Every structure is written in C-alpha cells, then in structure tokens.
Amino acid sequence: MIASVSSEAINVPFDVLPLLTPEEIKQVNDALLKRYVAKQKESYRMALKEGFVAAGTLAVDALTYSDIVDALTPEEVTNLWSVLGRVQRAMEKAKLPRPKDR
C-alpha cells in the first residue's frame, strides 16, 4: 500500500497520485469528504454563533489547507473564485465589516 489516510491527516504527494490503487483513491476521497463535512458543520455553527463575517472567514481559511485545494478540479477552482467574488460584493453592498486579520 502506497498511501494510507484518515480524516485527521492526509499526506499524499502530488507525484504519488498516479501510483495509487483504486482503493487508495477511494480512501483519499472519503477522507477529504469527511474533512469537508466537518468544516461545513463548524462553519454553520460559527455562522449561528458569530454571524456571517466570521463564517466567511472560516470558509476562506479552509481554502488554505493544501490537501483540500490540491484535490479541486480547475472547474471547481473557477467556481470557488466566482462564489467568493459574489460574497465580497454582497458584503460590500450590505456594508458589512471586513473580516479582521489574524
């Protein structure tokens, strides 16, 4: 087995991906899905607790995880930028404060 993954730690170098077996690819996809669902749940909780701006900040923070970003197709990346642009315009129109830098 070339790669073993869990929802806590995903470490598959890009050049190894073509060498993965179908079962290993399924493991990677399952782990990414679990992490995505966990981030979504956290985002929803934060939106209810702290409001839209904090939830938006968390969503952008999730994009800093290279294992999630590397798994996106070019079409998904284009779609994400489009969505983020619409969110930014909506925030500006509603005169919502910009998320604070950490």
SULTA-V827979 format. One record per residue. N is the residue number from 1. RES is the residue in three letters. OMEGA is omega in whole degrees, -180 to 180 (999 if undefined). NEAR is the number of other C-alpha atoms within 10 Angstrom. Layout:
# SULTA-V827979
N_RES_OMEGA_NEAR ; N_RES_OMEGA_NEAR
This chain:
# SULTA-V827979
1_MET_-177_7 ; 2_ILE_-176_10 ; 3_ALA_174_17 ; 4_SER_-175_13 ; 5_VAL_172_17 ; 6_SER_-180_14 ; 7_SER_-180_16 ; 8_GLU_-175_10 ; 9_ALA_178_12 ; 10_ILE_-178_18 ; 11_ASN_-180_13 ; 12_VAL_179_15 ; 13_PRO_-175_10 ; 14_PHE_-178_10 ; 15_ASP_178_7 ; 16_VAL_-175_10 ; 17_LEU_180_14 ; 18_PRO_-178_8 ; 19_LEU_-176_11 ; 20_LEU_175_15 ; 21_THR_176_13 ; 22_PRO_179_9 ; 23_GLU_179_10 ; 24_GLU_176_17 ; 25_ILE_177_17 ; 26_LYS_178_12 ; 27_GLN_179_18 ; 28_VAL_180_24 ; 29_ASN_179_15 ; 30_ASP_-180_15 ; 31_ALA_178_18 ; 32_LEU_179_21 ; 33_LEU_179_14 ; 34_LYS_180_15 ; 35_ARG_179_19 ; 36_TYR_-180_15 ; 37_VAL_178_12 ; 38_ALA_179_12 ; 39_LYS_178_15 ; 40_GLN_-180_16 ; 41_LYS_179_12 ; 42_GLU_179_14 ; 43_SER_179_20 ; 44_TYR_178_15 ; 45_ARG_-178_13 ; 46_MET_179_17 ; 47_ALA_179_16 ; 48_LEU_-175_11 ; 49_LYS_-170_11 ; 50_GLU_177_11 ; 51_GLY_-172_12 ; 52_PHE_-174_17 ; 53_VAL_180_17 ; 54_ALA_179_18 ; 55_ALA_177_21 ; 56_GLY_177_19 ; 57_THR_179_15 ; 58_LEU_180_19 ; 59_ALA_178_16 ; 60_VAL_177_13 ; 61_ASP_-179_10 ; 62_ALA_180_17 ; 63_LEU_178_13 ; 64_THR_176_10 ; 65_TYR_-174_10 ; 66_SER_-179_11 ; 67_ASP_177_17 ; 68_ILE_-178_15 ; 69_VAL_-179_13 ; 70_ASP_-178_13 ; 71_ALA_-178_14 ; 72_LEU_174_12 ; 73_THR_177_10 ; 74_PRO_179_10 ; 75_GLU_179_8 ; 76_GLU_178_12 ; 77_VAL_178_14 ; 78_THR_179_11 ; 79_ASN_179_12 ; 80_LEU_180_15 ; 81_TRP_178_11 ; 82_SER_179_12 ; 83_VAL_-180_12 ; 84_LEU_177_14 ; 85_GLY_179_12 ; 86_ARG_178_12 ; 87_VAL_-180_13 ; 88_GLN_179_15 ; 89_ARG_179_12 ; 90_ALA_179_12 ; 91_MET_179_15 ; 92_GLU_180_12 ; 93_LYS_180_9 ; 94_ALA_-180_9 ; 95_LYS_176_9 ; 96_LEU_179_12 ; 97_PRO_177_9 ; 98_ARG_177_13 ; 99_PRO_180_13 ; 100_LYS_175_8 ; 101_ASP_-180_5 ; 102_ARG_999_3
